[in-house]
Amino acid sequence: MDSKPVIWSVGIQCQPEEEEKFNKWYDDVHVPMLLKGNCVTKVTRYRLADKSYHVANTTAECPNYLTIYEFENQDKFESWMNGQARAEAGEDKVETWGEKGYEVAWATRYDVINSWQG
C-alpha cells in the first residue's frame, strides 16, 4: 500500500445568479455526502481572489471555486472514486442541478512529491 497522501482538486465555475444556492447546497449537502465512508480526511473550499497575480508570460482564466479533497493514501482515494458515497453524490448533483447552474471546469488527482513547513 502506498502511504503517501493524495489530493483531488476540483475547479468549478458557478453562474453568478446561482452562487448563493450553489454554495448552500455544496456546503450542506454535497460535501457531507462525499465524506461518508471514511475515505476523505479533509475537504477545503476556496473562492477565487479578487486580485490576480501574473506569473511568467500568461495568466490562465480560472474557475471561481476550488475544492481540495485530501486522502490518506492512494487506496483510500481509489475506494472513494469507486465507492457508494461518490456515486450517490453524483446522482444528487444531477437531480439538483441537471446541466445548469455550474460546471466542473476540471478535476484531477495530485500525488505528493514533497512537503515543507515553516
Secondary structure, DSSP 8 states (H G I E B T S, - for coil): ---S-EEEEEEEEE-GGGHHHHHHHIIIIIHHHHHTTS-EEEEEEEE--SS----TT------SEEEEEEESSHHHHHHHHTSHHHHHHHHHHHHHHTTSSEEEEEEEEEE-------
